Amino acid sequence: MLGNGANQENARSRVYDVATVEDVPLYRMVPIKGPNGEVLEAYRGVQREDTNDVVSVVSSKYQIVQHRDIAKAVHQVGLALDKPDMQVEVLRVNPHFKAESIRLYAGGRRMEVKLVVGRKFKLDSANEFYPAFRIFNSLDGAWALRSEMFGVRLACCNQLYAGAKAFMEFRELHLSSQEDLLGQLERAIYKALDHFDGALDLYAGAMEQRIATTDFVPALEGAGLPQRHVKAMAEGLPEYFGSVVWGEVPRWDAYQLATSYLSHCVRVNPERERQFERAAARALLLPGEVSLGGGELVSMAMKVD
């Protein structure tokens, strides 16, 4: 029994990549029975149609917003904002780049969709960015549909914090149709794009400030990043900074070292990924000016690995 429980826990903690929108599973509401076999009228189970696994138990009043409907809506917004040159340009830097990606986690009851928007912003020739969005959907009633903007740096495809105004939560969805969902997401994404200049200001400020390389590790650990990840980042200091490894470097460069590791070497569930990104921003980008924001997703304990 212990072994089975451990296997179930491992299954719940896994992150699954989903190839296409049509591969996103569908869910249905099913009755929940009590210990004596009686139907519990106040509750319903959320069941995957393909596996019959019950992924969560919710109130009988709960209304499912299907993962697949969210993924379809995000895809439609992506088509409207797509620029073919973005695909060509970014693929030169990272051959594994995807403008859209879908991940299921928490046993399938939660989903993240990422969308990189084909609208380029530029600070200088070495620092060009595309805005991107992560859309979270939950089928457990813990929180509503959420959207957050982040930045993708063209030179390295690192994922970057994009400011406190990048987070949006749809606390109540009154959806009469797929078109209604599409309209809500589209308006939210266009509204967020208006704030991406604020992210550029944040990045430019970090380029002007410096940090002692000896403060690199304490800053990241103090922000809550797990020691094993901080250690791996610190091992890259000599190669990244060379002869100035014991001096001061621009905060922007230190932040790029951290985000390069987090973006390309760490695979955790999307909520932890988001926590790690914000911890790196608080430590290195502009301490004191990086607001957490965003409710429960960032109120979780930071010291996790």
N, C-alpha and C positions, 0 to 999 in steps of 0.2 A: 504493500500500500504506500509506503514511504517513497519508493521509487516512482510509482505512478504519479504521486503528487508533485515530485520534483520535475517530472517530464511535463506535467501540465503547466507548472510555473515557468519552465523554459519556453514553452509554446506561447504563453501569454506575453513574455518579454521580447520575443523575436520581432524583427522588422522585416516585412515582406515587400519586395518591389513588385509592382503591378505593371505589366507591359503596355496595355492600352486601356482606354476608357471602358470598352466593352468587357474587359476582363475583371473589372471591379465587381465584387459580388453584390447580390441583392439580399435584402433582409425582410422579414415579416414578423408580425406580433403573434405570439402564441400564449395559451394559458399557462399559468404556473400553479403547481400543486404543492400543498403543504405536506408535513411529515406523515399525515394519516391518509393521504391521497385526495384530500378535498381541494377543490379549485379555489385559489386565493383571488377573489374578485377585485381586490384593490391593486393587483400587480399583473404585469405581463412580462413575458420574456421576449427579447429581441433575438431572433434566430436567423442564421445564415441559410439561404435557400439551397446552396450547393453542397454544404456539409451537414446541415441540420444542427450545427453547434449553436447553443444558446450563449451569446456573447455578453449579455447583460440582463439585469432585471430592473424594470422601471415601473413607474406609476401607470395605472390603466388609462390615465388621461394623456399619456405621452404620445406625441405624434412623430413618426419617423421622417427625417429628412435624409433620403437615401444618399449614401456615399457616391453612387454612380451619378445621381443627378447633379451633385456638387462638381464632380469631375467633368461632366459634360459641359456644365456652365462655364467652368474655368477654361476648358478647351475652346469654347466659342469665343470667349473674351480674348484668348491668346491669338486666335485666327484674325480677329479684328485689329489687333495691335501688332501683328507680325510684320517684320521687315526681313526680306530674304537676305540682305547684306549682313544682318546680325548673325545668321547661321553660318555663313561663309567665314566671316571675320573671327568669330569665337572658335570655330572648329580648327582654325589654323593654330590657335593657342592650346586648345584642349580637345583632342580628337574624340574624347568621350562625352563632350558637352551635350546636354539635352535641354531644349527650351522648356519642356514640360516633363515632370516626373511625378509618379504616384507611389505612396508607401502606405501600407496598412500596418498597424501595431496595436498593442494592448489586446491581443487575441482577436483582432479584426474589428473591435468596436470603435476604434478611432482611425482616422485617415488624415494624411497630409498630402496636399497637391502643391507642387512648386511650379511657378510660371515665371520665366524670364521675359521681360517686355522689350520689344525691339525699338526702344527709344534711347539713343546714346547721349550721355552727359559727359562733359570734358572739363578737367581742371588744367591739364597740360598734356603734352604728347605721351608722357609715361603713365598718366593717370586718367584713363577713360573708363566709364562705368555704364552698366545697364541696370535699371531698376528691376527687381524681382519680387515675387510674392509667394508666401507660404499660406495656404488656406487649410485650416484645421476643421474637421467635422467629428462630432462625437455622437455615439449612439447609446450613451449611458446616462444622459441627463445631467452630467457633472458641470458642463458648460455648453454654451451655444456655439454656433458657427463663428469662427474667428479668422481674421485675415491680418497679416503683418507684412510690411514691405521691408526688404533688405537690399543691399547693393551687391553687384557682381563686378569685380574689377577685371577689365578686359585682359590685362597683361598676364594674369595668373589664374583667373576664375575663382579667386577667393571670395567667400561670402562675408559681407560686412554689415555691421550694425548701421541702421539708417535713421536713428533718432526716435524720440518718444512719440512723435505724432504718427509713426508708421503703423501703430497697432489699432485695429478696429474690431469690435465685437457686435454681432447681430444677436442681441439678447432674446428677441422674439421674432420668429419667422411666421408670417401669415401668408403662406404661399398657395395661390390658387392655380398656379401652372408653372411649368418649366420656364416659360418666358418671364414670369415674375421673379424667379430666382436669378435668372440671367441678368435681368435689369438691376437688381439689388447689388450683385457682385460687380457688374460693370460700372455702376455709379461709384461704388466704394473704391475701386481700383483707380478710376480717373481722378477722384478726389485726393487719394494718397499721392499720386504722381505730382500733384501740385506742390507737395512738400519735399520733394527729393532734393531741391536746392538747399534745404536745411542740412541734409546729409553731407552735401558737398562742402558746406561751411564747416561742419564738424571735421571732415577729413583735412581740409586746408589748415585748420587750427592745429591739428596734430602734427602737420608737417613743420610748423613753426616752433613747436615745443620739443624739448629733449628730455631723455631719461637716462640715468646711469645704468649701464648694463648689469651692474651688481644689484640693482633694484628689480630687475626683470622677474626673477623667480619669486621674491617676497611679494611683489605686487600681484602676480597671478594667483599664488597660493592664498593671499589675503582676500582675494575676490571670490574664492571658493572653488577654483579649478582643482580637480584631483591631482595629487602629487605625481602619480605615474605619467600623466599627460604633461604636466609642467616640466618634469625631468626630461621627457622626450623633446620638448621644445628647446630646453636649455642646451641640449646636446648639439643643436644646430647653430648656436651662437657663434662659435669660432668660424665656421664655414660662411655664415651669413654676413658677419661684420668684420672678419679678418683682424687686422692690426688694432682696431679700435674696440676689441672685445672687452677691454677693461676701462674704457672711457665712457663717453656719452654719445648717444645716437638719437636721431629724431624719433619721437613717439610713433610716428607713422610707420617707420621701418620696423620697429619692435612689434607693432600691431600686425604688420604684414607677415612677420615670421610666425606669430601665434596663429593667425587666421589661416595661413597656408597649411599648417599642421591640422587644425580643426576641420578645415574644409575637405582635405584630401586623405587624411590618415586615420580619422576617427569615425566609427560607425556605431551610433547609438540611436535610441528612439528619438523621434523629432522633438519631443519636449525637452529632453536632455540636451540635444544639439543646440536648441535655442538658448537654454540656460548657459551652456558653455560659451556660446558666442557673446552673450551679454556680459558674462564674467570677464572675458578678454577685453571687451570694450571698456568696462569700468576700470580695469587695471591699467590699460595702456593707451586707449584712444584719447580721452580727455577726462581724467578723474574728476568727479564732482559735477560733471555736466552730462553724464550718461544716466538717464532716468530709466528705471526698470519698467514701470507701467504695465498695463496688460493683465491685471487681475491674477487669477489663480495660477495661470501657467508659470508665472515667475515668482509666486509666493512660496513655491515648493523649496525644500532645503537645497542649497546650492552644492553642498559637499557630497556629491555622488559620483560614481564612476561607472 
